[in-house]
Amino acid sequence: MLILTRKVGESITIGDDATITVVASKGGQVRIGIDAPKSVSITRSELSESQTNDNEQKAKEN
């Protein structure tokens, strides 16, 4: 895993088409803005983990 330090207003670029900008930082939370083509799927990790857990539970029930 690559770990970077950024300040509010600073960005990183991923590939040729995606830019992540630190918008705000307050109370241990960081707000980010993501600029990427609509074809790029962006999902918060807790949502994808929840979906995986739901699918595993359904598979066990069958």
N, C-alpha and C positions, 0 to 999 in steps of 0.2 A: 504494500500500500504506500502510495506517495502521500506525504503529509506536507502541506504548504501553510505558511502564515500569510495572511492578507489583512489589510486594514479596510475600514469602511470606505467604499468607493473604488477599491481595487478589484481587479478581475483576473480570472484565469481562462484560458482558451483550451478546449478539448477538441482535437481534430481540427478540421477546417471550418466547421459550422456551428459549434456550440461555445457559448461564453457564459461563465458563471461570475456574477458580481456580488460582493458583499454589500448589502443595502443598509443594514443596521446591526448593531450589537448592543444588547442591554440585558442585564440580569441573568447572564449565563445562556442566553439564547442568541442565535444569529439568524438574521433574515437574509435570504439570498434571492437574487433574481437570475433566472435562467433564460437565455436567448438562444433558441435552437429551432431548426425547421420543424414544422408540424409533423413530419414523418418520424421524428424522434420521440419515442415513448419515454415519458418521465413519470416515475412512480416512487412515492415515499417508501422507504424500506419496510416500515411497519405494516404498510398495506400489502406489499408483496409477500411478506412473511405470514400475515394473517390468511391470505388466499392460499398459500402453500399448506398451512396447517388445516384449513377447511377441507382442502382436497384430500389430504391424508386421512382425515377423520371419515370422510365419505367413503373412501376406499376400504377402510376397516369395517364399516357398517355393511358393506356389500359382500 
